Amino acid sequence: MKLSVGIMFSPTISFCLKGAFECAGERFEGQGTVKLAEGGAVLTTAAGERKVALPLEFTPVDYESAEFELQDVVIGINFHWERKENQSFRGALRFIEEDEKLTAINVLDIEDYLLSVISSEMSATSSLQLLKAHAVISRSWLIAQIEKSAELEQAKADYKTETRTDDEYVRWFDREDHTNFDVCADDHCQRYQGINRASTEVVRQAIAETRGEVVAYNGKTCDARFSKCCGGVAERFENVWEPVVHPYLTKVYDAAVEDPSWDLTVEEQARKWITTSPEAFCNTTDAKVLSEVLNTYDQETQNFYRWTEEFTQEGLSDLIRERLGIDFGTVTDLIPVERGVSGRLIRLKVVGTKRTMTIGKELIIRKAFSRSHLYSSAFVVDRREDGGFILRGAGWGHGVGLCQIGAAVMGAKGYNYREILEHYFRGAKIEKKY
């Protein structure tokens, strides 16, 4: 099964073909550059410079031995760990034009894609059971997105992800932003950073031993989501993305024994939960476990289960105006309007001297309070004596589905991948897709 992955977006893209590739009946190898030009692009190789039409595709003569490198690929786009790196890929390299930029697309087999994804999302030195669990959910998510895109195309549905009035701005983000390829390579979809990350035999074992396996609910492939740290309770799908109920993406206490007494949709209980440190699988400081699940740049984030951010009143007012493009004047209050089952804010009222507006869902809230993304929207607000704001929060990410740090701890405790998946995806079954 083949898929297309959008890797990078730039007016000029430099690459290196390592091995023989074919394009328009010619063979190419070595360094090259593609630059967007009127009516197409300019391709520069060792043979010289020429005008070419788009789309332009280089296909490996030998899929197994040939690879290509893209230079200065941006990873962690708009997140606090954003940086550039060179990345190598197996499969075909395609160039298209989108939004007055070139897009470099990798076309490859789904199982080769997974070899990189589960090593890019985590560390390739993770336990076998955790890697197998992640292989299944990454495969499930991908296939579910492809199937969903086909359904939307067939239905010609008018898919909307935003509502905006004078009093409310609510938006959610999903992969429907991509229309010219199946998925992107960054955190917007799933991290895919090429064959450099597929570096251990245990990764290959995890892929091979779960080949074709997906989590399914009532015979349909699950839209299997995951995040770094749920903060102790997993969130429902509909509270983060589109208002569609997926029974398998529901409230889950990230613990061996659940405590049903907590109702984190209630403000008083949410405050108590967030400002304390309840027991949970993902409540860990075990350096060995964390080093297995977090790549080097992820380990730059130290406090993820419980965290604190502080702002001056002026600084917060400027930040929200910059990030949302909405001028509230001086922000005087932040009022929780609606919380999800994990304590994450779904709607938050921002009160300012110029206007008052309710914002949501969780990613809009996270974007408003950080120049990258706030760790999560599970936070409570306190005021400082100087008028500033203190945000005390829980978790890292949207919190829906599998909690990667919690799953890593489960693996370390001896749970197998089926037990891990059954814990996070309630009522779902593992099925062989191919």
Backbone torsions as a table, in degrees:
resi	resn	phi	psi	omega
1	MET	NA	123.1	-178.3
2	LYS	-96.3	151.8	172.8
3	LEU	-145.8	163.6	-179.8
4	SER	-116.5	133.8	-175.5
5	VAL	-123.9	121.7	175.7
6	GLY	-75.9	119.6	-173.2
7	ILE	-97.2	-52.2	-175.7
8	MET	-149.3	161.8	-172.0
9	PHE	-138.0	114.8	-176.0
10	SER	-163.8	153.5	176.7
11	PRO	-65.9	-26.3	178.0
12	THR	-133.6	132.4	-179.3
13	ILE	-129.9	127.0	176.8
14	SER	-101.1	142.7	-176.3
15	PHE	-146.9	167.2	175.4
16	CYS	-139.1	122.8	178.2
17	LEU	-90.6	116.0	-178.0
18	LYS	-104.4	93.2	-170.4
19	GLY	114.6	172.6	-175.9
20	ALA	-80.3	131.9	175.5
21	PHE	-127.4	148.5	177.9
22	GLU	-109.8	142.1	176.4
23	CYS	-150.4	120.2	178.7
24	ALA	52.1	41.1	175.6
25	GLY	83.5	-1.3	178.1
26	GLU	-111.2	159.2	176.3
27	ARG	-104.8	140.4	-179.1
28	PHE	-133.2	151.1	175.7
29	GLU	-158.7	146.8	176.8
30	GLY	98.2	-162.5	-174.0
31	GLN	-71.2	149.2	176.3
32	GLY	-158.6	161.2	176.5
33	THR	-139.6	138.5	173.2
34	VAL	-118.4	128.8	-179.3
35	LYS	-125.5	130.9	-179.2
36	LEU	-64.0	135.4	178.9
37	ALA	-141.5	163.6	-178.5
38	GLU	-60.4	125.9	178.8
39	GLY	80.0	9.0	179.6
40	GLY	157.6	-129.2	-178.2
41	ALA	-152.4	166.4	174.8
42	VAL	-111.4	122.5	178.8
43	LEU	-102.4	125.3	177.3
44	THR	-116.1	122.6	177.7
45	THR	-134.3	-174.4	177.9
46	ALA	-60.4	-23.6	-179.4
47	ALA	-81.6	-7.2	179.6
48	GLY	121.8	-161.8	-175.3
49	GLU	-113.6	138.0	179.5
50	ARG	-148.9	153.5	174.7
51	LYS	-84.4	133.4	-179.2
52	VAL	-131.0	155.9	177.0
53	ALA	-90.6	153.2	175.7
54	LEU	-108.7	147.3	0.7
55	PRO	-71.3	153.2	-179.5
56	LEU	-124.1	128.3	-175.3
57	GLU	-132.9	131.3	174.7
58	PHE	-106.5	121.2	-176.8
59	THR	-111.3	130.5	-178.5
60	PRO	-66.7	137.9	176.4
61	VAL	-68.2	-40.5	176.8
62	ASP	-123.0	106.1	-174.5
63	TYR	-56.3	-40.1	-172.8
64	GLU	-74.4	-33.3	-173.5
65	SER	-100.1	-26.1	-176.5
66	ALA	-85.8	150.6	174.4
67	GLU	-151.4	165.6	176.2
68	PHE	-133.6	153.1	179.3
69	GLU	-115.4	135.0	171.3
70	LEU	-106.9	137.9	-175.2
71	GLN	-103.3	141.7	178.1
72	ASP	60.4	47.5	174.3
73	VAL	-76.3	128.6	179.2
74	VAL	-84.1	126.5	175.5
75	ILE	-116.9	157.9	-178.1
76	GLY	63.7	41.5	-174.7
77	ILE	-55.9	123.5	179.4
78	ASN	68.0	7.9	175.2
79	PHE	-100.4	168.6	-174.5
80	HIS	-70.0	-13.3	178.7
81	TRP	-102.7	16.2	-177.6
82	GLU	-55.4	135.9	178.5
83	ARG	-163.7	174.2	178.0
84	LYS	-112.0	149.2	174.4
85	GLU	-157.0	157.0	173.3
86	ASN	-84.1	138.5	-177.3
87	GLN	-133.9	143.9	179.1
88	SER	-109.6	147.5	-174.5
89	PHE	-139.2	153.1	172.0
90	ARG	-103.5	148.4	179.1
91	GLY	108.3	-161.2	-176.7
92	ALA	-91.4	153.5	177.0
93	LEU	-115.7	120.3	-177.8
94	ARG	-120.1	139.3	175.8
95	PHE	-116.0	132.5	174.8
96	ILE	-133.6	170.1	175.5
97	GLU	-106.2	131.2	175.7
98	GLU	-142.5	131.1	174.0
99	ASP	49.7	45.0	177.4
100	GLU	61.9	27.3	174.5
101	LYS	-136.9	162.7	170.5
102	LEU	-84.9	141.8	171.5
103	THR	-116.5	126.7	175.0
104	ALA	-94.6	125.8	-175.7
105	ILE	-119.9	136.0	175.4
106	ASN	-103.0	125.1	177.0
107	VAL	-108.3	120.7	-174.8
108	LEU	-155.2	175.6	178.8
109	ASP	-74.5	143.1	-176.6
110	ILE	-60.0	-36.9	-178.2
111	GLU	-70.6	-33.2	174.4
112	ASP	-68.4	-37.6	175.3
113	TYR	-57.9	-45.0	-178.2
114	LEU	-65.5	-32.6	177.2
115	LEU	-54.7	-38.5	179.8
116	SER	-83.0	-42.1	-173.7
117	VAL	-57.8	-48.5	-175.4
118	ILE	-73.4	-13.7	173.4
119	SER	-93.0	-20.3	178.3
120	SER	-86.0	-39.0	179.0
121	GLU	-69.8	-31.0	-179.5
122	MET	-133.5	-159.9	175.1
123	SER	-98.8	141.8	179.6
124	ALA	-68.7	-6.3	178.0
125	THR	-96.4	9.5	178.2
126	SER	-62.3	165.2	179.5
127	SER	-65.9	153.3	-178.8
128	LEU	-58.2	-42.9	-176.6
129	GLN	-65.6	-39.0	177.0
130	LEU	-66.5	-43.0	179.3
131	LEU	-63.8	-38.4	178.0
132	LYS	-66.0	-41.9	178.3
133	ALA	-61.6	-42.7	-178.3
134	HIS	-71.4	-33.2	175.9
135	ALA	-60.4	-42.8	-178.7
136	VAL	-66.4	-45.0	-177.1
137	ILE	-73.5	-34.3	177.8
138	SER	-65.9	-40.7	176.7
139	ARG	-65.0	-42.5	-179.5
140	SER	-62.3	-49.2	-178.4
141	TRP	-58.6	-46.1	-177.7
142	LEU	-60.8	-50.0	-178.4
143	ILE	-64.3	-38.2	178.5
144	ALA	-62.7	-39.1	179.1
145	GLN	-67.5	-40.7	178.0
146	ILE	-63.6	-43.2	178.9
147	GLU	-65.5	-39.0	179.6
148	LYS	-65.8	-42.0	178.6
149	SER	-60.3	-41.0	178.9
150	ALA	-64.7	-39.9	179.0
151	GLU	-65.5	-42.5	179.1
152	LEU	-65.7	-39.3	179.2
153	GLU	-65.6	-42.2	-179.5
154	GLN	-66.5	-39.0	-178.1
155	ALA	-81.4	-11.1	-175.0
156	LYS	51.9	41.9	-174.7
157	ALA	-72.3	143.2	174.8
158	ASP	-87.5	90.1	-171.9
159	TYR	-85.5	117.9	-178.4
160	LYS	-115.8	141.2	-179.7
161	THR	-123.1	16.2	-174.4
162	GLU	-150.1	140.2	167.9
163	THR	-129.0	135.6	-178.0
164	ARG	-142.3	126.9	173.9
165	THR	-131.7	-177.1	177.3
166	ASP	-65.2	-25.1	-174.2
167	ASP	-106.6	-12.4	-173.0
168	GLU	-147.3	139.6	173.0
169	TYR	-130.9	107.0	-177.7
170	VAL	-125.0	126.5	179.8
171	ARG	-147.4	147.3	171.0
172	TRP	-126.6	159.1	-175.3
173	PHE	-119.9	133.7	176.7
174	ASP	-147.6	-176.5	-171.5
175	ARG	-77.8	0.4	178.9
176	GLU	-64.8	-8.9	175.7
177	ASP	-63.5	-22.0	-175.7
178	HIS	-98.7	119.4	-179.7
179	THR	-116.2	-14.6	-175.6
180	ASN	-106.6	1.5	173.9
181	PHE	-156.3	167.1	-173.5
182	ASP	-71.2	-49.2	-177.9
183	VAL	-146.2	161.8	172.7
184	CYS	-96.9	175.1	-173.2
185	ALA	-98.9	1.5	-174.3
186	ASP	-110.5	-173.8	-173.5
187	ASP	-61.7	-18.1	175.7
188	HIS	-57.2	-34.4	176.5
189	CYS	-114.3	-95.5	173.1
190	GLN	-136.8	141.3	177.7
191	ARG	-63.3	124.5	176.2
192	TYR	-135.4	109.8	-172.2
193	GLN	-122.5	33.2	171.2
194	GLY	79.5	-174.1	-172.9
195	ILE	-76.1	-11.5	177.3
196	ASN	-59.9	-33.2	-175.2
197	ARG	-82.1	-21.9	-179.3
198	ALA	-82.2	77.8	-163.8
199	SER	-115.7	0.5	-177.6
200	THR	-130.6	156.3	178.8
201	GLU	-68.2	-30.1	-178.9
202	VAL	-67.2	-30.4	174.9
203	VAL	-64.7	-47.1	179.3
204	ARG	-63.4	-36.8	177.8
205	GLN	-64.2	-42.9	-179.6
206	ALA	-62.4	-41.5	178.7
207	ILE	-67.3	-46.7	-176.5
208	ALA	-63.9	-42.2	-175.8
209	GLU	-76.0	-11.7	176.6
210	THR	-117.4	14.7	-174.2
211	ARG	-48.8	125.8	177.1
212	GLY	77.9	-2.8	-177.5
213	GLU	-81.8	137.9	175.3
214	VAL	-135.8	161.9	168.1
215	VAL	-90.8	134.7	-176.0
216	ALA	-133.3	151.1	178.9
217	TYR	-131.5	120.9	-176.2
218	ASN	53.1	40.4	174.8
219	GLY	81.6	-0.8	-178.4
220	LYS	-111.6	138.5	-179.6
221	THR	-59.6	132.1	-177.4
222	CYS	-75.5	141.8	170.8
223	ASP	-79.4	76.9	-167.5
224	ALA	-79.8	107.9	-178.1
225	ARG	-97.6	163.6	177.7
226	PHE	-157.4	156.0	175.5
227	SER	-146.3	172.6	-175.0
228	LYS	-65.3	-52.3	-174.1
229	CYS	-149.5	120.2	-176.9
230	CYS	-75.5	-16.1	-178.3
231	GLY	82.5	9.8	177.0
232	GLY	117.9	-25.0	178.8
233	VAL	-141.5	132.0	177.4
234	ALA	-79.8	146.6	-177.5
235	GLU	-93.2	159.2	175.6
236	ARG	-80.3	145.9	-178.8
237	PHE	-55.8	-48.8	-172.7
238	GLU	-66.3	-16.8	178.6
239	ASN	-83.9	-9.1	-178.7
240	VAL	-114.1	-41.2	-177.1
241	TRP	-117.7	-143.2	-175.0
242	GLU	-64.1	153.3	-177.1
243	PRO	-75.6	60.1	177.7
244	VAL	-121.3	130.0	-178.2
245	VAL	-86.6	121.3	170.9
246	HIS	-109.8	106.1	-174.8
247	PRO	-56.2	-26.1	-178.0
248	TYR	-83.0	-9.5	175.7
249	LEU	-112.1	81.5	-171.0
250	THR	-133.3	-171.2	-179.7
251	LYS	-67.6	126.4	178.4
252	VAL	-136.9	121.8	171.0
253	TYR	-73.9	126.8	-176.6
254	ASP	-83.6	64.5	-177.5
255	ALA	-153.8	160.2	179.0
256	ALA	-67.1	-34.0	178.4
257	VAL	-120.0	123.5	-176.9
258	GLU	-84.8	150.1	177.6
259	ASP	-117.2	96.5	-175.6
260	PRO	-74.6	0.3	-177.2
261	SER	-75.0	-18.5	-179.2
262	TRP	-82.4	130.6	171.2
263	ASP	-124.0	94.7	-171.8
264	LEU	-80.6	1.2	171.0
265	THR	-78.9	-14.9	177.1
266	VAL	-89.0	128.2	-170.6
267	GLU	-58.6	-42.9	-178.0
268	GLU	-63.5	-41.6	179.7
269	GLN	-72.1	-36.2	177.0
270	ALA	-61.7	-42.4	179.0
271	ARG	-62.3	-44.7	-179.9
272	LYS	-63.8	-41.4	-179.6
273	TRP	-63.7	-47.7	-173.8
274	ILE	-72.0	-33.4	-176.4
275	THR	-91.3	4.3	172.1
276	THR	-119.5	-173.7	-175.8
277	SER	-130.9	71.2	-178.3
278	PRO	-61.1	153.9	178.7
279	GLU	-66.6	136.8	177.6
280	ALA	-162.6	158.8	176.4
281	PHE	-56.6	-41.8	-175.0
282	CYS	-82.5	-0.3	174.4
283	ASN	-86.8	81.4	-174.6
284	THR	-141.4	149.2	171.6
285	THR	-122.2	15.6	-178.6
286	ASP	-64.6	107.8	-175.5
287	ALA	-60.5	-36.1	-178.9
288	LYS	-66.4	-47.0	178.8
289	VAL	-62.6	-44.9	-178.2
290	LEU	-65.0	-36.4	179.0
291	SER	-68.5	-25.4	178.5
292	GLU	-76.8	-34.2	-174.0
293	VAL	-96.7	-21.0	-176.7
294	LEU	-110.4	129.1	172.5
295	ASN	-69.3	170.1	-174.1
296	THR	-52.6	-48.2	-176.4
297	TYR	-72.1	-26.8	175.3
298	ASP	-69.3	-29.4	-179.4
299	GLN	-71.3	-7.4	173.2
300	GLU	-67.9	-19.4	176.4
301	THR	-91.8	111.3	-174.2
302	GLN	-92.5	-45.7	-175.1
303	ASN	-102.9	106.4	-176.5
304	PHE	-123.1	-30.9	-179.2
305	TYR	-71.5	-44.6	172.8
306	ARG	-136.8	138.0	-174.3
307	TRP	-148.1	165.8	179.8
308	THR	-138.5	136.5	173.1
309	GLU	-128.8	138.7	179.9
310	GLU	-122.6	146.0	-178.8
311	PHE	-138.6	144.8	165.9
312	THR	-75.5	160.1	179.6
313	GLN	-62.5	-43.5	179.3
314	GLU	-66.5	-42.7	-179.2
315	GLY	-62.8	-42.0	179.4
316	LEU	-67.5	-40.7	179.4
317	SER	-61.4	-43.6	178.8
318	ASP	-66.5	-40.3	-178.0
319	LEU	-63.5	-47.3	-178.8
320	ILE	-63.4	-41.0	178.5
321	ARG	-62.1	-42.5	-179.9
322	GLU	-66.6	-43.7	-172.5
323	ARG	-78.5	-35.0	-177.1
324	LEU	-103.5	-14.1	-176.2
325	GLY	70.3	23.6	179.9
326	ILE	-121.4	126.2	-178.4
327	ASP	-94.4	103.3	177.4
328	PHE	-87.3	-1.7	-170.1
329	GLY	75.2	-140.3	174.1
330	THR	-85.9	122.3	-179.9
331	VAL	-72.8	125.2	-177.3
332	THR	-109.0	-18.4	-179.6
333	ASP	-161.1	152.3	173.4
334	LEU	-126.9	117.2	-172.1
335	ILE	-119.6	116.9	175.9
336	PRO	-60.4	131.6	178.7
337	VAL	-106.9	-43.8	-178.2
338	GLU	-150.6	134.1	176.1
339	ARG	-117.6	151.1	174.2
340	GLY	-86.0	-177.0	-174.7
341	VAL	-69.2	-15.8	178.0
342	SER	-95.9	2.3	-175.0
343	GLY	88.9	-3.0	178.5
344	ARG	-69.5	137.2	176.9
345	LEU	-72.2	127.9	175.2
346	ILE	-96.5	-36.9	176.9
347	ARG	-136.9	135.3	-178.4
348	LEU	-134.8	128.5	179.0
349	LYS	-88.8	123.6	176.5
350	VAL	-102.2	117.9	-178.6
351	VAL	-103.3	124.0	-180.0
352	GLY	-132.5	171.7	-179.5
353	THR	-73.6	-19.0	-179.9
354	LYS	-103.2	-31.0	-179.9
355	ARG	-163.3	160.8	175.2
356	THR	-124.9	132.9	-177.7
357	MET	-150.4	144.9	174.2
358	THR	-93.1	130.1	-179.3
359	ILE	-117.6	156.1	178.3
360	GLY	177.6	175.3	-2.4
361	LYS	-84.3	-147.0	-166.5
362	GLU	-61.9	-36.9	-176.4
363	LEU	-73.3	-34.8	175.0
364	ILE	-61.1	-41.4	178.5
365	ILE	-64.3	-43.9	179.3
366	ARG	-64.9	-37.1	179.1
367	LYS	-68.6	-34.4	-176.3
368	ALA	-67.1	-27.3	-172.2
369	PHE	-110.7	22.0	178.2
370	SER	-160.9	149.8	176.4
371	ARG	-76.3	-10.0	171.1
372	SER	-118.2	-94.4	172.5
373	HIS	-146.3	131.3	172.8
374	LEU	-60.1	150.2	-177.0
375	TYR	-51.6	-45.5	176.9
376	SER	-160.6	173.4	176.1
377	SER	-96.9	8.9	175.9
378	ALA	-86.4	84.6	-179.8
379	PHE	-146.4	158.4	172.1
380	VAL	-116.0	158.2	-173.5
381	VAL	-115.5	130.1	172.5
382	ASP	-123.5	156.7	179.9
383	ARG	-104.8	143.1	174.3
384	ARG	-89.1	163.2	179.8
385	GLU	-62.3	-28.7	-179.5
386	ASP	-87.2	8.5	179.1
387	GLY	93.5	-6.5	178.4
388	GLY	-72.2	179.0	-175.8
389	PHE	-120.8	141.8	173.1
390	ILE	-117.4	122.5	175.7
391	LEU	-104.1	120.0	176.3
392	ARG	-108.7	120.9	-169.4
393	GLY	-130.1	175.1	-177.6
394	ALA	-138.2	133.9	171.3
395	GLY	85.8	172.2	-175.6
396	TRP	-140.8	103.5	-179.2
397	GLY	111.2	-174.1	-175.4
398	HIS	-74.0	-22.5	173.5
399	GLY	82.1	6.7	-178.2
400	VAL	-91.2	137.3	175.1
401	GLY	78.2	-139.6	-175.5
402	LEU	-71.3	132.6	173.6
403	CYS	-94.0	112.8	-171.6
404	GLN	-62.7	-42.3	179.9
405	ILE	-70.7	-39.8	175.7
406	GLY	-61.7	-41.7	179.1
407	ALA	-66.5	-34.7	177.3
408	ALA	-63.8	-41.4	177.8
409	VAL	-66.0	-40.3	177.0
410	MET	-59.7	-43.7	178.4
411	GLY	-60.8	-41.0	179.5
412	ALA	-66.7	-27.1	-179.8
413	LYS	-84.8	-3.1	175.8
414	GLY	103.6	3.4	175.6
415	TYR	-70.3	141.6	175.5
416	ASN	-88.6	172.3	-171.5
417	TYR	-65.2	-31.9	177.2
418	ARG	-66.5	-40.6	178.2
419	GLU	-66.7	-37.5	176.7
420	ILE	-62.7	-46.3	-179.2
421	LEU	-66.5	-38.5	178.3
422	GLU	-65.2	-31.2	179.1
423	HIS	-67.7	-44.7	-173.6
424	TYR	-90.2	-26.0	-177.7
425	PHE	-116.8	86.2	-171.6
426	ARG	-67.3	127.1	177.9
427	GLY	83.5	-5.0	-179.8
428	ALA	-85.3	155.4	180.0
429	LYS	-123.4	150.4	174.5
430	ILE	-84.6	124.4	-179.5
431	GLU	-127.9	153.6	178.4
432	LYS	-88.5	114.5	-177.4
433	LYS	-85.4	-34.7	178.3
434	TYR	-158.1	NA	NA
